[in-house]
Amino acid sequence: MSPVASDWATKGAHIHIPLKKGKEHEVSITVDKDGNIQGAPIRLEDGWASDKSVQQAVDAVNNDPKLRADLLAKAKSAKEHMDTHNWGNSQNRSAEMQALIDKLENWP
């Protein structure tokens, strides 16, 4: 899980997927139009997260209650920062974060 930081305003909620040799992928976690958890690859210096990493992140959220609780707490914290400080961005993902909070609070 990514710690709450200003990159949540641009990347949204995201999970780190460890790879070999100390590298990692980042996967954005959102809620789709049907209310399901979805993932999207984030591009880092080494390229985009793979489809496998995206699926691994979605599966982790769907299957791990501790991860969901951590994600919920961090999403709430990030939304509060976005709404009060905006982390210096003219646009952020507050509405997207609220949809994720609503989903996680009312799991499944």
C-alpha positions in Angstrom: 0.0 0.0 0.0 1.3 3.4 -0.8 1.6 5.9 2.1 -0.7 8.9 1.9 1.2 11.7 0.1 0.6 14.4 -2.4 0.9 11.9 -5.2 -2.6 10.6 -4.2 -3.9 13.9 -5.7 -2.6 13.0 -9.1 -2.4 9.2 -9.0 -5.4 8.5 -6.7 -5.4 5.7 -4.3 -2.7 3.2 -5.3 -1.0 0.0 -4.3 2.7 -0.9 -4.7 3.2 -4.4 -6.2 6.7 -5.7 -5.4 8.8 -7.1 -8.2 12.2 -8.8 -8.3 15.4 -6.9 -7.7 13.8 -4.3 -5.4 11.6 -2.8 -8.2 7.8 -2.3 -7.9 4.8 -1.5 -10.0 2.1 1.0 -8.9 -1.6 0.3 -9.6 -4.3 2.9 -9.2 -7.4 1.6 -7.3 -10.8 3.0 -8.2 -14.5 2.0 -8.4 -16.0 1.3 -11.8 -19.5 2.4 -13.0 -21.0 -0.9 -11.7 -19.5 -0.4 -8.2 -16.7 -2.9 -8.5 -13.1 -2.4 -7.6 -10.9 -1.8 -10.6 -7.2 -1.2 -11.2 -5.3 0.8 -13.7 -1.5 0.8 -14.4 0.6 3.8 -13.3 3.7 4.7 -15.3 6.9 4.9 -13.4 10.5 5.4 -14.7 10.7 1.7 -15.7 7.4 1.8 -17.6 3.8 0.9 -16.9 2.5 -1.6 -14.4 1.7 -4.9 -16.1 -1.7 -6.5 -16.5 -0.6 -9.1 -14.0 0.3 -6.5 -11.4 -3.1 -4.7 -12.0 -5.0 -8.0 -11.4 -2.8 -8.8 -8.4 -3.8 -5.4 -6.9 -7.5 -5.8 -7.6 -7.4 -9.4 -6.2 -5.7 -8.1 -3.0 -8.3 -5.4 -2.4 -11.1 -7.9 -3.0 -9.7 -10.6 -0.8 -7.8 -9.0 2.0 -9.9 -7.3 4.7 -6.8 -5.8 6.4 -5.7 -4.2 3.2 -9.2 -2.8 2.6 -9.2 -1.3 6.1 -5.8 0.2 5.5 -7.0 1.5 2.1 -10.1 3.0 3.6 -8.2 4.9 6.3 -5.7 6.2 3.8 -8.4 7.2 1.3 -10.2 9.2 4.1 -6.9 10.9 5.0 -6.1 11.7 1.4 -9.5 13.1 0.7 -9.3 15.3 3.8 -6.0 16.7 2.5 -7.4 17.2 -0.9 -10.4 19.0 0.3 -8.6 21.3 2.8 -5.1 21.8 1.4 -5.4 20.6 -2.2 -1.7 19.7 -2.0 -1.0 22.6 -4.4 -2.9 21.1 -7.3 -5.6 22.9 -9.2 -7.4 19.6 -9.7 -7.4 16.5 -7.6 -9.3 13.2 -7.2 -11.5 14.0 -4.2 -14.7 12.8 -5.9 -13.0 9.6 -7.0 -11.7 9.1 -3.5 -15.2 9.5 -2.1 -16.5 6.8 -4.4 -13.8 4.5 -3.1 -14.5 5.4 0.5 -18.3 4.7 0.0 -17.5 1.3 -1.6 -15.1 0.3 1.2 -17.4 1.4 4.0 -20.2 -0.6 2.5 -18.2 -3.7 1.5 -19.1 -5.8 -0.4 
